[in-house]
Amino acid sequence: MILLEKAERIRIYIGEDHKHKMHPLSDVILREAKELGLAGATVFRGMAGFGANSRIRTTKILRLSEDLPVIIEVVDHPDRLEKFLERLEKLVTDGMITREPIEVMAYRHSK
């Protein structure tokens, strides 16, 4: 796959305790992106953060949280992301989804 023209990045902000049918939501989202053949996706675990409920979650010992922030980034052509966004709408019931245009400088795989 070549990403030379337009590309967009979708970021999904959730908590690591968020589930979908007993499975970690981040795993479900990653599988959905793979199933749709999108260019790439990465899951990041945050050290600290807060969301709409304003409750701070952190890795600090005195405020240990099991529900740390998770960000899933997905990059592909805007047209290819439409179906993915439709699926996300059903999966992400608590969190935030953002979408932004990006410039892809390189997208390679060495065999």
HUTA-V268525 format. One record per residue. D_CENTER is the distance of its C-alpha to the mean C-alpha in Angstrom with 2 decimals. Layout:
# HUTA-V268525
D_CENTER
D_CENTER
This chain:
# HUTA-V268525
20.54
21.35
19.23
22.13
22.21
19.44
15.76
12.81
9.40
6.81
4.71
3.78
6.38
8.08
10.89
11.45
14.29
12.57
13.86
14.38
17.92
18.33
15.34
12.42
9.69
7.06
9.77
10.34
7.07
7.60
11.19
10.87
9.52
12.35
14.75
14.52
15.28
12.64
13.38
10.65
7.25
6.91
6.09
8.07
10.46
12.17
15.96
16.44
15.28
16.08
14.96
17.06
19.43
20.20
20.39
19.72
18.10
19.17
20.22
23.75
26.45
28.10
25.00
23.20
20.19
18.61
15.71
14.06
10.98
7.63
4.84
1.89
4.11
6.15
9.83
12.81
15.84
15.58
17.72
15.63
12.51
14.73
14.91
11.18
11.05
14.05
12.55
9.63
12.61
14.23
11.62
10.22
13.61
12.97
10.48
9.55
7.97
9.31
10.66
12.98
15.43
15.57
18.33
17.83
20.68
20.53
18.82
21.04
21.63
24.93
26.72
